[in-house]
Amino acid sequence: MPYAAIRYDVIPGHEDEIAEIFANFRRVSSPVLTDEKGEKVGELLGSAVFIKDEIVIRVIHYEGDFSAIGRHMGQQAGVHDLEGRLAKYLKTQRDTSTPEKFAEYFRNATMRCIAQLNKENYPGPVPAGVQQG
C-alpha cells in the first residue's frame, strides 16, 4: 500500500505552536475516498506529521486513487480549520479556501516518491524461527 508525503515550508522557531495545531486536528469524517460519482476509489489508512526547523512533512498511507485524497481532504471542515490556523506560520501563503484550490495545492505540495519498501519486497528468506505476519 503506497505512501505519499506533503511538504509545508514554515517559519522556523514555531515548532511547538505548529505541533499543537496538528495535535488538535479534527480528523476527516471518513477514511473512504470516493470519485465524483460517489463510488469508492480508495481509503486513507493512516498518516503521520513530522517537523524539523522550517520543514513539516505529512506522510499519508493510503490505498487506491491518490488524486481522490486531495479532493476528499479539501471537503473536510477540519482541514480548512487547520489551514487557517497554520497560515501565519507558513513561509509562502496559499489559497486552500475551496475544495478545488485545496486539491491543486495538495498536488503541487506532494513530494516525489523515490522508494517505498515493505515486508513483501525485502530480499532473502525470513530467518529460521521467526514467524511472519
C-alpha positions in Angstrom: 0.0 0.0 0.0 1.5 3.3 -1.0 2.6 6.3 0.9 2.7 10.0 -0.1 4.4 12.9 1.5 3.3 16.6 1.6 5.8 19.3 2.5 5.0 22.5 4.3 7.7 25.3 4.5 7.2 27.1 7.8 8.8 29.9 9.6 11.4 28.4 12.0 11.1 28.9 15.7 7.4 28.0 15.9 7.7 24.2 16.2 5.7 23.9 19.4 2.8 26.1 18.1 2.7 24.1 14.8 2.8 20.8 16.8 -0.2 22.0 18.8 -2.2 22.8 15.7 -1.6 19.3 14.3 -2.2 17.7 17.7 -5.7 19.3 17.7 -6.5 18.4 14.1 -10.1 17.3 13.6 -10.0 14.1 11.7 -11.7 13.6 8.4 -15.3 12.4 8.5 -14.5 9.1 6.8 -11.4 7.3 5.6 -13.2 6.2 2.4 -12.2 8.0 -0.8 -14.8 8.5 -3.5 -14.8 9.7 -7.0 -17.1 12.4 -8.4 -19.9 9.8 -8.7 -19.6 8.8 -5.1 -18.0 5.4 -5.9 -15.3 4.2 -3.6 -11.8 4.6 -5.2 -9.6 4.2 -2.2 -9.1 4.6 1.5 -6.9 6.5 4.0 -5.0 4.0 6.1 -3.1 6.4 8.3 -0.9 9.5 8.5 1.9 11.0 10.5 3.3 14.5 10.7 6.9 15.4 11.3 8.6 18.8 12.0 12.2 19.9 12.0 13.1 23.6 12.0 11.4 25.1 8.9 10.0 21.9 7.3 6.9 20.0 8.2 6.2 16.7 6.4 2.9 14.9 6.4 3.1 11.2 5.4 -0.1 9.6 4.2 -0.6 5.9 4.0 -3.4 5.1 1.6 -4.7 2.7 -1.0 -6.4 3.4 -4.3 -6.6 6.6 -6.3 -4.1 9.2 -5.0 -5.9 12.1 -6.7 -9.0 11.3 -4.6 -7.1 12.2 -1.4 -6.8 16.0 -2.2 -10.4 16.1 -3.3 -11.5 14.3 -0.1 -9.4 16.4 2.2 -10.4 19.7 0.5 -14.0 18.9 1.5 -13.3 18.5 5.2 -14.0 21.2 7.7 -11.2 20.1 10.0 -8.7 20.5 7.2 -9.9 24.1 6.5 -9.6 24.9 10.2 -6.1 23.5 10.3 -5.1 25.5 7.2 -6.5 28.7 8.7 -4.6 28.2 12.0 -1.4 27.2 10.2 -1.4 30.2 7.7 0.5 32.6 9.9 3.4 30.1 10.2 3.8 29.4 6.5 6.7 30.9 4.6 4.5 31.2 1.5 0.8 31.8 1.7 -1.5 29.6 -0.4 -5.2 29.6 -1.2 -6.9 26.5 0.0 -10.3 28.1 0.5 -12.2 25.8 -1.8 -12.0 22.0 -2.4 -10.7 22.7 -5.9 -8.0 25.1 -4.7 -7.0 22.7 -1.8 -6.7 19.8 -4.3 -4.5 21.9 -6.5 -2.3 22.9 -3.6 -2.2 19.2 -2.5 -1.0 18.1 -6.0 1.7 20.8 -6.0 3.0 20.1 -2.5 3.3 16.4 -2.9 6.9 15.2 -2.8 8.2 12.9 -5.4 8.5 9.3 -4.0 11.8 7.7 -4.8 11.4 4.4 -2.8 8.7 2.5 -1.0 9.7 -0.6 0.9 7.6 -3.1 2.7 7.9 -6.6 4.1 6.9 -8.2 0.8 9.9 -6.7 -1.1 12.7 -7.4 1.3 15.4 -9.6 -0.2 16.1 -13.0 1.2 14.2 -15.5 3.3 12.8 -14.9 6.8 15.3 -16.1 9.4 14.6 -19.5 10.9 12.4 -19.5 13.9 10.8 -16.1 13.1 7.1 -16.1 12.4 5.7 -13.9 9.6 2.6 -12.0 9.9 
